[in-house]
Amino acid sequence: MSGSTNYLSAYNAQGQLKRVVDSAAERERKEEKADAATNDPSKAATAESEEGKERDNKGKIPPETTRDLTPFRLNRSFVSQAVLSEELREEVWKRIMKDSKSVREVSAELGVEMSRVGAVVRLKEVEKEWERIVSV
């Protein structure tokens, strides 16, 4: 899925993303609860507002959970960090190399660990050097 990790542990045996299946099951439970609440007039208003929220989220993929970020199913204590988008990596590089900000500043501004900021800058430099060599 775009913008998401793709670890095998995040999928069930049928190849479905577990968090999507869980979300659908939760939505079904809420719908059943809302149906039961519509029979009780005192709970009808709350059920209608929850139903509207559910309709808005129906087509969206739920956010990643810790289970989705666990690539090794036998090692549950290892949780990987989220993948940084190309836009964010470019922004990190720009702020360090063009705007002359410190790694600490960029880390605090963007909420990315300092070690990752350093790694992103080094990798972007290698990438840009490669582009300069190839374009010659």
N, CA, C and O atoms as CSV, one atom per row, in Angstrom:
chain,resi,resn,atom,element,x,y,z
A,1,MET,N,N,0.838,-1.171,0.000
A,1,MET,CA,C,0.000,0.000,0.000
A,1,MET,C,C,0.891,1.245,0.000
A,1,MET,O,O,1.936,1.258,0.650
A,2,SER,N,N,0.500,2.243,-0.693
A,2,SER,CA,C,1.273,3.460,-0.780
A,2,SER,C,C,1.287,4.181,0.571
A,2,SER,O,O,0.251,4.319,1.222
A,3,GLY,N,N,2.475,4.636,0.980
A,3,GLY,CA,C,2.593,5.355,2.237
A,3,GLY,C,C,2.489,4.454,3.457
A,3,GLY,O,O,2.203,4.929,4.556
A,4,SER,N,N,2.716,3.174,3.277
A,4,SER,CA,C,2.562,2.217,4.362
A,4,SER,C,C,3.661,1.172,4.280
A,4,SER,O,O,4.239,0.938,3.218
A,5,THR,N,N,3.941,0.541,5.426
A,5,THR,CA,C,4.892,-0.557,5.412
A,5,THR,C,C,4.250,-1.744,4.715
A,5,THR,O,O,3.032,-1.786,4.546
A,6,ASN,N,N,5.064,-2.703,4.312
A,6,ASN,CA,C,4.537,-3.844,3.581
A,6,ASN,C,C,5.084,-5.143,4.175
A,6,ASN,O,O,5.474,-6.050,3.438
A,7,TYR,N,N,5.111,-5.232,5.512
A,7,TYR,CA,C,5.618,-6.420,6.175
A,7,TYR,C,C,4.597,-7.542,6.100
A,7,TYR,O,O,3.394,-7.295,6.173
A,8,LEU,N,N,5.070,-8.771,5.956
A,8,LEU,CA,C,4.179,-9.930,5.882
A,8,LEU,C,C,3.350,-10.078,7.150
A,8,LEU,O,O,2.206,-10.531,7.090
A,9,SER,N,N,3.907,-9.705,8.291
A,9,SER,CA,C,3.187,-9.866,9.551
A,9,SER,C,C,1.965,-8.952,9.635
A,9,SER,O,O,1.115,-9.150,10.503
A,10,ALA,N,N,1.859,-7.966,8.763
A,10,ALA,CA,C,0.707,-7.063,8.772
A,10,ALA,C,C,-0.468,-7.628,7.975
A,10,ALA,O,O,-1.540,-7.024,7.932
A,11,TYR,N,N,-0.263,-8.800,7.338
A,11,TYR,CA,C,-1.300,-9.404,6.503
A,11,TYR,C,C,-1.752,-10.738,7.091
A,11,TYR,O,O,-0.966,-11.436,7.732
A,12,ASN,N,N,-3.016,-11.090,6.873
A,12,ASN,CA,C,-3.516,-12.396,7.331
A,12,ASN,C,C,-3.259,-13.449,6.251
A,12,ASN,O,O,-2.681,-13.141,5.208
A,13,ALA,N,N,-3.686,-14.680,6.497
A,13,ALA,CA,C,-3.428,-15.793,5.569
A,13,ALA,C,C,-4.096,-15.592,4.210
A,13,ALA,O,O,-3.649,-16.163,3.216
A,14,GLN,N,N,-5.160,-14.787,4.153
A,14,GLN,CA,C,-5.859,-14.517,2.898
A,14,GLN,C,C,-5.248,-13.338,2.136
A,14,GLN,O,O,-5.751,-12.952,1.081
A,15,GLY,N,N,-4.168,-12.767,2.668
A,15,GLY,CA,C,-3.506,-11.651,1.998
A,15,GLY,C,C,-4.167,-10.304,2.248
A,15,GLY,O,O,-3.906,-9.341,1.527
A,16,GLN,N,N,-5.012,-10.229,3.253
A,16,GLN,CA,C,-5.694,-8.977,3.575
A,16,GLN,C,C,-4.934,-8.260,4.686
A,16,GLN,O,O,-4.415,-8.896,5.603
A,17,LEU,N,N,-4.872,-6.943,4.599
A,17,LEU,CA,C,-4.220,-6.141,5.625
A,17,LEU,C,C,-5.012,-6.272,6.918
A,17,LEU,O,O,-6.196,-5.938,6.959
A,18,LYS,N,N,-4.366,-6.754,7.970
A,18,LYS,CA,C,-5.063,-7.051,9.225
A,18,LYS,C,C,-5.796,-5.842,9.788
A,18,LYS,O,O,-6.911,-5.976,10.291
A,19,ARG,N,N,-5.177,-4.646,9.709
A,19,ARG,CA,C,-5.824,-3.475,10.310
A,19,ARG,C,C,-7.082,-3.076,9.544
A,19,ARG,O,O,-7.996,-2.496,10.130
A,20,VAL,N,N,-7.147,-3.373,8.253
A,20,VAL,CA,C,-8.354,-3.089,7.472
A,20,VAL,C,C,-9.463,-4.066,7.869
A,20,VAL,O,O,-10.619,-3.673,8.027
A,21,VAL,N,N,-9.101,-5.341,8.027
A,21,VAL,CA,C,-10.074,-6.353,8.435
A,21,VAL,C,C,-10.606,-6.032,9.828
A,21,VAL,O,O,-11.811,-6.100,10.072
A,22,ASP,N,N,-9.688,-5.678,10.751
A,22,ASP,CA,C,-10.103,-5.330,12.110
A,22,ASP,C,C,-11.002,-4.102,12.121
A,22,ASP,O,O,-11.978,-4.042,12.868
A,23,SER,N,N,-10.666,-3.128,11.291
A,23,SER,CA,C,-11.458,-1.903,11.206
A,23,SER,C,C,-12.869,-2.201,10.696
A,23,SER,O,O,-13.846,-1.647,11.198
A,24,ALA,N,N,-12.967,-3.076,9.700
A,24,ALA,CA,C,-14.272,-3.445,9.149
A,24,ALA,C,C,-15.102,-4.182,10.194
A,24,ALA,O,O,-16.306,-3.953,10.313
A,25,ALA,N,N,-14.452,-5.074,10.956
A,25,ALA,CA,C,-15.166,-5.806,12.003
A,25,ALA,C,C,-15.641,-4.850,13.092
A,25,ALA,O,O,-16.757,-4.981,13.595
A,26,GLU,N,N,-14.798,-3.894,13.453
A,26,GLU,CA,C,-15.174,-2.891,14.463
A,26,GLU,C,C,-16.336,-2.034,13.966
A,26,GLU,O,O,-17.252,-1.715,14.724
A,27,ARG,N,N,-16.290,-1.665,12.691
A,27,ARG,CA,C,-17.372,-0.870,12.097
A,27,ARG,C,C,-18.681,-1.654,12.134
A,27,ARG,O,O,-19.744,-1.099,12.414
A,28,GLU,N,N,-18.587,-2.963,11.844
A,28,GLU,CA,C,-19.779,-3.821,11.886
A,28,GLU,C,C,-20.367,-3.879,13.289
A,28,GLU,O,O,-21.582,-3.791,13.467
A,29,ARG,N,N,-19.483,-4.032,14.297
A,29,ARG,CA,C,-19.956,-4.057,15.685
A,29,ARG,C,C,-20.641,-2.752,16.058
A,29,ARG,O,O,-21.668,-2.748,16.736
A,30,LYS,N,N,-20.053,-1.629,15.601
A,30,LYS,CA,C,-20.648,-0.325,15.910
A,30,LYS,C,C,-21.994,-0.161,15.216
A,30,LYS,O,O,-22.922,0.420,15.778
A,31,GLU,N,N,-22.097,-0.677,13.984
A,31,GLU,CA,C,-23.371,-0.594,13.263
A,31,GLU,C,C,-24.443,-1.415,13.967
A,31,GLU,O,O,-25.592,-0.985,14.073
A,32,GLU,N,N,-24.066,-2.599,14.448
A,32,GLU,CA,C,-25.023,-3.424,15.191
A,32,GLU,C,C,-25.447,-2.720,16.472
A,32,GLU,O,O,-26.617,-2.745,16.854
A,33,LYS,N,N,-24.479,-2.093,17.125
A,33,LYS,CA,C,-24.762,-1.352,18.351
A,33,LYS,C,C,-25.679,-0.164,18.037
A,33,LYS,O,O,-26.592,0.145,18.803
A,34,ALA,N,N,-25.426,0.495,16.905
A,34,ALA,CA,C,-26.257,1.636,16.506
A,34,ALA,C,C,-27.670,1.184,16.171
A,34,ALA,O,O,-28.637,1.873,16.494
A,35,ASP,N,N,-27.795,0.018,15.517
A,35,ASP,CA,C,-29.118,-0.517,15.207
A,35,ASP,C,C,-29.896,-0.802,16.491
A,35,ASP,O,O,-31.090,-0.519,16.587
A,36,ALA,N,N,-29.200,-1.363,17.465
A,36,ALA,CA,C,-29.844,-1.658,18.744
A,36,ALA,C,C,-30.216,-0.356,19.454
A,36,ALA,O,O,-31.246,-0.280,20.125
A,37,ALA,N,N,-29.375,0.662,19.303
A,37,ALA,CA,C,-29.631,1.944,19.969
A,37,ALA,C,C,-30.794,2.695,19.325
A,37,ALA,O,O,-31.480,3.463,20.000
A,38,THR,N,N,-31.024,2.484,18.030
A,38,THR,CA,C,-32.137,3.189,17.374
A,38,THR,C,C,-33.476,2.694,17.903
A,38,THR,O,O,-34.482,3.402,17.839
A,39,ASN,N,N,-33.477,1.465,18.428
A,39,ASN,CA,C,-34.692,0.966,19.060
A,39,ASN,C,C,-34.912,1.623,20.418
A,39,ASN,O,O,-36.037,1.650,20.917
A,40,ASP,N,N,-33.846,2.154,21.019
A,40,ASP,CA,C,-33.923,2.861,22.294
A,40,ASP,C,C,-33.817,4.357,21.991
A,40,ASP,O,O,-32.726,4.820,21.659
A,41,PRO,N,N,-34.895,5.131,22.089
A,41,PRO,CA,C,-34.889,6.543,21.709
A,41,PRO,C,C,-33.877,7.386,22.476
A,41,PRO,O,O,-33.415,8.397,21.948
A,42,SER,N,N,-33.516,7.012,23.695
A,42,SER,CA,C,-32.571,7.816,24.468
A,42,SER,C,C,-31.159,7.750,23.888
A,42,SER,O,O,-30.364,8.660,24.121
A,43,LYS,N,N,-30.826,6.697,23.138
A,43,LYS,CA,C,-29.484,6.532,22.574
A,43,LYS,C,C,-29.444,6.831,21.079
A,43,LYS,O,O,-28.378,6.739,20.470
A,44,ALA,N,N,-30.557,7.179,20.483
A,44,ALA,CA,C,-30.641,7.353,19.027
A,44,ALA,C,C,-29.765,8.488,18.518
A,44,ALA,O,O,-29.132,8.335,17.474
A,45,ALA,N,N,-29.703,9.624,19.217
A,45,ALA,CA,C,-28.913,10.776,18.757
A,45,ALA,C,C,-27.426,10.446,18.733
A,45,ALA,O,O,-26.728,10.814,17.789
A,46,THR,N,N,-26.935,9.756,19.758
A,46,THR,CA,C,-25.507,9.387,19.802
A,46,THR,C,C,-25.185,8.410,18.685
A,46,THR,O,O,-24.130,8.516,18.059
A,47,ALA,N,N,-26.061,7.475,18.428
A,47,ALA,CA,C,-25.843,6.473,17.381
A,47,ALA,C,C,-25.760,7.133,16.019
A,47,ALA,O,O,-24.936,6.738,15.194
A,48,GLU,N,N,-26.599,8.136,15.764
A,48,GLU,CA,C,-26.585,8.821,14.472
A,48,GLU,C,C,-25.280,9.568,14.260
A,48,GLU,O,O,-24.740,9.549,13.154
A,49,SER,N,N,-24.754,10.230,15.293
A,49,SER,CA,C,-23.503,10.972,15.135
A,49,SER,C,C,-22.332,10.014,14.913
A,49,SER,O,O,-21.442,10.309,14.115
A,50,GLU,N,N,-22.319,8.869,15.607
A,50,GLU,CA,C,-21.269,7.873,15.401
A,50,GLU,C,C,-21.352,7.273,14.005
A,50,GLU,O,O,-20.325,7.002,13.382
A,51,GLU,N,N,-22.558,7.067,13.515
A,51,GLU,CA,C,-22.758,6.502,12.177
A,51,GLU,C,C,-22.216,7.448,11.108
A,51,GLU,O,O,-21.629,6.998,10.123
A,52,GLY,N,N,-22.407,8.755,11.295
A,52,GLY,CA,C,-21.883,9.745,10.350
A,52,GLY,C,C,-20.365,9.729,10.304
A,52,GLY,O,O,-19.774,9.835,9.230
A,53,LYS,N,N,-19.727,9.596,11.471
A,53,LYS,CA,C,-18.270,9.529,11.532
A,53,LYS,C,C,-17.763,8.279,10.827
A,53,LYS,O,O,-16.760,8.333,10.115
A,54,GLU,N,N,-18.440,7.164,11.017
A,54,GLU,CA,C,-18.048,5.904,10.393
A,54,GLU,C,C,-18.145,5.985,8.875
A,54,GLU,O,O,-17.284,5.460,8.168
A,55,ARG,N,N,-19.187,6.640,8.370
A,55,ARG,CA,C,-19.338,6.783,6.917
A,55,ARG,C,C,-18.171,7.561,6.336
A,55,ARG,O,O,-17.712,7.258,5.235
A,56,ASP,N,N,-17.679,8.573,7.069
A,56,ASP,CA,C,-16.556,9.372,6.592
A,56,ASP,C,C,-15.269,8.552,6.512
A,56,ASP,O,O,-14.450,8.777,5.621
A,57,ASN,N,N,-15.083,7.606,7.433
A,57,ASN,CA,C,-13.853,6.812,7.501
A,57,ASN,C,C,-13.935,5.497,6.745
A,57,ASN,O,O,-12.957,4.750,6.721
A,58,LYS,N,N,-15.056,5.193,6.134
A,58,LYS,CA,C,-15.283,3.871,5.544
A,58,LYS,C,C,-14.261,3.491,4.475
A,58,LYS,O,O,-13.803,2.348,4.472
A,59,GLY,N,N,-13.883,4.387,3.573
A,59,GLY,CA,C,-12.985,4.041,2.484
A,59,GLY,C,C,-11.511,4.221,2.810
A,59,GLY,O,O,-10.657,3.926,1.974
A,60,LYS,N,N,-11.194,4.699,4.009
A,60,LYS,CA,C,-9.812,5.005,4.356
A,60,LYS,C,C,-9.141,3.821,5.031
A,60,LYS,O,O,-9.787,3.006,5.689
A,61,ILE,N,N,-7.827,3.749,4.850
A,61,ILE,CA,C,-7.039,2.722,5.524
A,61,ILE,C,C,-6.705,3.256,6.913
A,61,ILE,O,O,-6.233,4.385,7.040
A,62,PRO,N,N,-6.942,2.466,7.949
A,62,PRO,CA,C,-6.619,2.914,9.300
A,62,PRO,C,C,-5.119,3.146,9.464
A,62,PRO,O,O,-4.327,2.567,8.720
A,63,PRO,N,N,-4.715,3.979,10.420
A,63,PRO,CA,C,-3.287,4.224,10.623
A,63,PRO,C,C,-2.557,2.967,11.068
A,63,PRO,O,O,-3.160,2.034,11.599
A,64,GLU,N,N,-1.238,2.960,10.841
A,64,GLU,CA,C,-0.425,1.808,11.219
A,64,GLU,C,C,-0.415,1.635,12.733
A,64,GLU,O,O,-0.427,2.603,13.493
A,65,THR,N,N,-0.392,0.389,13.137
A,65,THR,CA,C,-0.287,0.066,14.556
A,65,THR,C,C,1.075,-0.565,14.806
A,65,THR,O,O,1.832,-0.812,13.867
A,66,THR,N,N,1.384,-0.824,16.067
A,66,THR,CA,C,2.648,-1.476,16.403
A,66,THR,C,C,2.752,-2.828,15.714
A,66,THR,O,O,3.833,-3.228,15.281
A,67,ARG,N,N,1.635,-3.527,15.613
A,67,ARG,CA,C,1.633,-4.836,14.954
A,67,ARG,C,C,2.065,-4.716,13.494
A,67,ARG,O,O,2.732,-5.609,12.970
A,68,ASP,N,N,1.686,-3.611,12.828
A,68,ASP,CA,C,2.054,-3.418,11.425
A,68,ASP,C,C,3.544,-3.108,11.257
A,68,ASP,O,O,4.118,-3.344,10.194
A,69,LEU,N,N,4.162,-2.579,12.312
A,69,LEU,CA,C,5.567,-2.196,12.246
A,69,LEU,C,C,6.483,-3.270,12.821
A,69,LEU,O,O,7.637,-2.992,13.149
A,70,THR,N,N,5.978,-4.489,12.945
A,70,THR,CA,C,6.761,-5.603,13.460
A,70,THR,C,C,7.052,-6.559,12.307
A,70,THR,O,O,6.223,-7.410,11.985
A,71,PRO,N,N,8.231,-6.425,11.680
A,71,PRO,CA,C,8.522,-7.240,10.498
A,71,PRO,C,C,8.833,-8.706,10.809
A,71,PRO,O,O,8.676,-9.565,9.942
A,72,PHE,N,N,9.270,-8.998,12.031
A,72,PHE,CA,C,9.658,-10.356,12.391
A,72,PHE,C,C,8.645,-10.915,13.377
A,72,PHE,O,O,8.650,-10.538,14.549
A,73,ARG,N,N,7.782,-11.802,12.922
A,73,ARG,CA,C,6.683,-12.259,13.774
A,73,ARG,C,C,7.153,-13.047,14.982
A,73,ARG,O,O,6.429,-13.130,15.974
A,74,LEU,N,N,8.350,-13.631,14.927
A,74,LEU,CA,C,8.868,-14.354,16.080
A,74,LEU,C,C,9.630,-13.438,17.042
A,74,LEU,O,O,9.970,-13.852,18.151
A,75,ASN,N,N,9.896,-12.215,16.630
A,75,ASN,CA,C,10.571,-11.244,17.488
A,75,ASN,C,C,9.658,-10.036,17.657
A,75,ASN,O,O,9.847,-9.009,17.004
A,76,ARG,N,N,8.684,-10.162,18.524
A,76,ARG,CA,C,7.691,-9.102,18.738
A,76,ARG,C,C,8.270,-7.867,19.419
A,76,ARG,O,O,7.646,-6.806,19.412
A,77,SER,N,N,9.461,-7.997,20.008
A,77,SER,CA,C,10.040,-6.843,20.697
A,77,SER,C,C,10.677,-5.852,19.720
A,77,SER,O,O,10.932,-4.705,20.088
A,78,PHE,N,N,10.939,-6.280,18.474
A,78,PHE,CA,C,11.508,-5.368,17.479
A,78,PHE,C,C,10.388,-4.666,16.731
A,78,PHE,O,O,9.546,-5.303,16.099
A,79,VAL,N,N,10.393,-3.333,16.815
A,79,VAL,CA,C,9.413,-2.525,16.090
A,79,VAL,C,C,10.196,-1.549,15.224
A,79,VAL,O,O,10.998,-0.770,15.738
A,80,SER,N,N,9.971,-1.584,13.916
A,80,SER,CA,C,10.695,-0.697,13.009
A,80,SER,C,C,10.104,0.710,13.046
A,80,SER,O,O,8.966,0.915,13.469
A,81,GLN,N,N,10.893,1.653,12.601
A,81,GLN,CA,C,10.417,3.024,12.515
A,81,GLN,C,C,9.692,3.207,11.189
A,81,GLN,O,O,9.957,2.496,10.220
A,82,ALA,N,N,8.783,4.160,11.158
A,82,ALA,CA,C,8.029,4.433,9.936
A,82,ALA,C,C,8.976,4.918,8.836
A,82,ALA,O,O,9.983,5.567,9.118
A,83,VAL,N,N,8.652,4.604,7.605
A,83,VAL,CA,C,9.448,5.016,6.457
A,83,VAL,C,C,9.204,6.496,6.189
A,83,VAL,O,O,8.061,6.952,6.197
A,84,LEU,N,N,10.275,7.244,5.952
A,84,LEU,CA,C,10.141,8.670,5.649
A,84,LEU,C,C,9.826,8.833,4.170
A,84,LEU,O,O,10.422,8.165,3.326
A,85,SER,N,N,8.899,9.711,3.860
A,85,SER,CA,C,8.536,9.943,2.464
A,85,SER,C,C,9.668,10.663,1.737
A,85,SER,O,O,10.535,11.274,2.362
A,86,GLU,N,N,9.646,10.582,0.430
A,86,GLU,CA,C,10.660,11.259,-0.382
A,86,GLU,C,C,10.602,12.770,-0.157
A,86,GLU,O,O,11.639,13.431,-0.114
A,87,GLU,N,N,9.401,13.314,-0.013
A,87,GLU,CA,C,9.235,14.758,0.207
A,87,GLU,C,C,9.880,15.174,1.526
A,87,GLU,O,O,10.557,16.199,1.597
A,88,LEU,N,N,9.664,14.368,2.578
A,88,LEU,CA,C,10.238,14.694,3.887
A,88,LEU,C,C,11.766,14.578,3.848
A,88,LEU,O,O,12.462,15.408,4.432
A,89,ARG,N,N,12.287,13.560,3.169
A,89,ARG,CA,C,13.738,13.419,3.060
A,89,ARG,C,C,14.339,14.609,2.310
A,89,ARG,O,O,15.397,15.115,2.684
A,90,GLU,N,N,13.662,15.048,1.259
A,90,GLU,CA,C,14.144,16.210,0.501
A,90,GLU,C,C,14.110,17.470,1.371
A,90,GLU,O,O,15.021,18.297,1.317
A,91,GLU,N,N,13.056,17.603,2.168
A,91,GLU,CA,C,12.932,18.762,3.067
A,91,GLU,C,C,14.029,18.752,4.122
A,91,GLU,O,O,14.590,19.803,4.433
A,92,VAL,N,N,14.342,17.595,4.675
A,92,VAL,CA,C,15.430,17.469,5.659
A,92,VAL,C,C,16.739,17.914,5.015
A,92,VAL,O,O,17.479,18.708,5.595
A,93,TRP,N,N,17.025,17.406,3.824
A,93,TRP,CA,C,18.262,17.762,3.128
A,93,TRP,C,C,18.332,19.258,2.852
A,93,TRP,O,O,19.371,19.890,3.048
A,94,LYS,N,N,17.220,19.815,2.395
A,94,LYS,CA,C,17.177,21.258,2.074
A,94,LYS,C,C,17.451,22.098,3.310
A,94,LYS,O,O,18.229,23.050,3.254
A,95,ARG,N,N,16.825,21.756,4.417
A,95,ARG,CA,C,17.007,22.547,5.636
A,95,ARG,C,C,18.438,22.470,6.160
A,95,ARG,O,O,18.953,23.450,6.699
A,96,ILE,N,N,19.075,21.327,6.008
A,96,ILE,CA,C,20.460,21.172,6.482
A,96,ILE,C,C,21.447,21.818,5.505
A,96,ILE,O,O,22.288,22.620,5.908
A,97,MET,N,N,21.343,21.472,4.245
A,97,MET,CA,C,22.346,21.877,3.270
A,97,MET,C,C,22.124,23.286,2.706
A,97,MET,O,O,23.089,24.020,2.488
A,98,LYS,N,N,20.891,23.663,2.472
A,98,LYS,CA,C,20.625,24.975,1.866
A,98,LYS,C,C,20.349,26.048,2.916
A,98,LYS,O,O,20.842,27.170,2.807
A,99,ASP,N,N,19.557,25.701,3.937
A,99,ASP,CA,C,19.187,26.685,4.952
A,99,ASP,C,C,20.191,26.740,6.101
A,99,ASP,O,O,20.051,27.565,7.003
A,100,SER,N,N,21.200,25.873,6.077
A,100,SER,CA,C,22.267,25.817,7.083
A,100,SER,C,C,21.756,25.694,8.513
A,100,SER,O,O,22.285,26.329,9.426
A,101,LYS,N,N,20.731,24.881,8.701
A,101,LYS,CA,C,20.232,24.638,10.054
A,101,LYS,C,C,20.988,23.468,10.649
A,101,LYS,O,O,21.554,22.650,9.924
A,102,SER,N,N,20.995,23.391,11.967
A,102,SER,CA,C,21.691,22.283,12.624
A,102,SER,C,C,20.813,21.030,12.596
A,102,SER,O,O,19.599,21.105,12.405
A,103,VAL,N,N,21.452,19.892,12.790
A,103,VAL,CA,C,20.743,18.619,12.823
A,103,VAL,C,C,19.727,18.648,13.970
A,103,VAL,O,O,18.606,18.160,13.825
A,104,ARG,N,N,20.122,19.214,15.094
A,104,ARG,CA,C,19.240,19.298,16.263
A,104,ARG,C,C,17.979,20.114,15.949
A,104,ARG,O,O,16.873,19.719,16.318
A,105,GLU,N,N,18.151,21.250,15.270
A,105,GLU,CA,C,17.003,22.096,14.907
A,105,GLU,C,C,16.033,21.354,13.988
A,105,GLU,O,O,14.826,21.331,14.227
A,106,VAL,N,N,16.577,20.753,12.944
A,106,VAL,CA,C,15.745,20.038,11.966
A,106,VAL,C,C,15.040,18.867,12.636
A,106,VAL,O,O,13.867,18.607,12.369
A,107,SER,N,N,15.749,18.170,13.496
A,107,SER,CA,C,15.157,17.049,14.219
A,107,SER,C,C,13.970,17.511,15.057
A,107,SER,O,O,12.915,16.876,15.047
A,108,ALA,N,N,14.136,18.599,15.772
A,108,ALA,CA,C,13.059,19.122,16.617
A,108,ALA,C,C,11.892,19.642,15.781
A,108,ALA,O,O,10.732,19.418,16.127
A,109,GLU,N,N,12.191,20.332,14.691
A,109,GLU,CA,C,11.135,20.913,13.849
A,109,GLU,C,C,10.284,19.839,13.175
A,109,GLU,O,O,9.062,19.967,13.096
A,110,LEU,N,N,10.932,18.786,12.691
A,110,LEU,CA,C,10.223,17.781,11.903
A,110,LEU,C,C,9.862,16.524,12.697
A,110,LEU,O,O,9.155,15.655,12.186
A,111,GLY,N,N,10.337,16.422,13.933
A,111,GLY,CA,C,10.009,15.260,14.751
A,111,GLY,C,C,10.667,13.978,14.277
A,111,GLY,O,O,10.082,12.899,14.365
A,112,VAL,N,N,11.890,14.102,13.772
A,112,VAL,CA,C,12.656,12.944,13.284
A,112,VAL,C,C,13.905,12.847,14.152
A,112,VAL,O,O,14.529,13.865,14.452
A,113,GLU,N,N,14.276,11.633,14.560
A,113,GLU,CA,C,15.465,11.445,15.391
A,113,GLU,C,C,16.700,12.040,14.720
A,113,GLU,O,O,16.825,12.026,13.496
A,114,MET,N,N,17.612,12.564,15.547
A,114,MET,CA,C,18.820,13.192,15.009
A,114,MET,C,C,19.641,12.213,14.177
A,114,MET,O,O,20.201,12.595,13.149
A,115,SER,N,N,19.717,10.958,14.609
A,115,SER,CA,C,20.500,9.977,13.847
A,115,SER,C,C,19.887,9.752,12.464
A,115,SER,O,O,20.606,9.563,11.483
A,116,ARG,N,N,18.560,9.773,12.395
A,116,ARG,CA,C,17.899,9.598,11.091
A,116,ARG,C,C,18.106,10.818,10.209
A,116,ARG,O,O,18.276,10.687,8.997
A,117,VAL,N,N,18.093,12.012,10.812
A,117,VAL,CA,C,18.343,13.238,10.043
A,117,VAL,C,C,19.732,13.158,9.411
A,117,VAL,O,O,19.902,13.440,8.225
A,118,GLY,N,N,20.723,12.768,10.221
A,118,GLY,CA,C,22.087,12.631,9.691
A,118,GLY,C,C,22.160,11.613,8.571
A,118,GLY,O,O,22.816,11.840,7.554
A,119,ALA,N,N,21.483,10.487,8.763
A,119,ALA,CA,C,21.497,9.434,7.740
A,119,ALA,C,C,20.824,9.909,6.456
A,119,ALA,O,O,21.302,9.629,5.357
A,120,VAL,N,N,19.713,10.628,6.601
A,120,VAL,CA,C,18.995,11.140,5.421
A,120,VAL,C,C,19.888,12.097,4.639
A,120,VAL,O,O,19.951,12.026,3.412
A,121,VAL,N,N,20.576,12.989,5.343
A,121,VAL,CA,C,21.441,13.961,4.670
A,121,VAL,C,C,22.576,13.243,3.937
A,121,VAL,O,O,22.884,13.579,2.794
A,122,ARG,N,N,23.197,12.259,4.586
A,122,ARG,CA,C,24.287,11.513,3.931
A,122,ARG,C,C,23.780,10.786,2.692
A,122,ARG,O,O,24.420,10.832,1.642
A,123,LEU,N,N,22.652,10.124,2.804
A,123,LEU,CA,C,22.112,9.382,1.660
A,123,LEU,C,C,21.679,10.311,0.521
A,123,LEU,O,O,21.879,9.998,-0.652
A,124,LYS,N,N,21.082,11.458,0.877
A,124,LYS,CA,C,20.674,12.408,-0.169
A,124,LYS,C,C,21.911,12.970,-0.878
A,124,LYS,O,O,21.879,13.212,-2.084
A,125,GLU,N,N,22.988,13.176,-0.137
A,125,GLU,CA,C,24.227,13.663,-0.753
A,125,GLU,C,C,24.773,12.632,-1.740
A,125,GLU,O,O,25.212,12.989,-2.833
A,126,VAL,N,N,24.747,11.366,-1.360
A,126,VAL,CA,C,25.195,10.295,-2.258
A,126,VAL,C,C,24.302,10.262,-3.496
A,126,VAL,O,O,24.783,10.122,-4.620
A,127,GLU,N,N,22.998,10.392,-3.272
A,127,GLU,CA,C,22.032,10.392,-4.371
A,127,GLU,C,C,22.293,11.537,-5.341
A,127,GLU,O,O,22.305,11.345,-6.557
A,128,LYS,N,N,22.502,12.729,-4.790
A,128,LYS,CA,C,22.717,13.910,-5.631
A,128,LYS,C,C,24.067,13.836,-6.349
A,128,LYS,O,O,24.192,14.280,-7.490
A,129,GLU,N,N,25.069,13.280,-5.682
A,129,GLU,CA,C,26.369,13.093,-6.329
A,129,GLU,C,C,26.233,12.111,-7.490
A,129,GLU,O,O,26.804,12.327,-8.558
A,130,TRP,N,N,25.494,11.054,-7.285
A,130,TRP,CA,C,25.253,10.066,-8.338
A,130,TRP,C,C,24.535,10.718,-9.524
A,130,TRP,O,O,24.884,10.466,-10.677
A,131,GLU,N,N,23.540,11.547,-9.241
A,131,GLU,CA,C,22.819,12.241,-10.321
A,131,GLU,C,C,23.758,13.162,-11.104
A,131,GLU,O,O,23.658,13.264,-12.326
A,132,ARG,N,N,24.687,13.845,-10.378
A,132,ARG,CA,C,25.645,14.729,-11.063
A,132,ARG,C,C,26.567,13.915,-11.964
A,132,ARG,O,O,26.872,14.344,-13.077
A,133,ILE,N,N,27.014,12.752,-11.505
A,133,ILE,CA,C,27.925,11.912,-12.286
A,133,ILE,C,C,27.203,11.348,-13.521
A,133,ILE,O,O,27.756,11.340,-14.620
A,134,VAL,N,N,25.989,10.886,-13.331
A,134,VAL,CA,C,25.230,10.264,-14.427
A,134,VAL,C,C,24.854,11.305,-15.492
A,134,VAL,O,O,24.848,10.987,-16.681
A,135,SER,N,N,24.547,12.523,-15.090
A,135,SER,CA,C,24.105,13.541,-16.044
A,135,SER,C,C,25.258,14.124,-16.864
A,135,SER,O,O,25.016,14.843,-17.833
A,136,VAL,N,N,26.487,13.830,-16.498
A,136,VAL,CA,C,27.647,14.362,-17.232
A,136,VAL,C,C,27.899,13.601,-18.494
A,136,VAL,O,O,28.835,13.916,-19.228
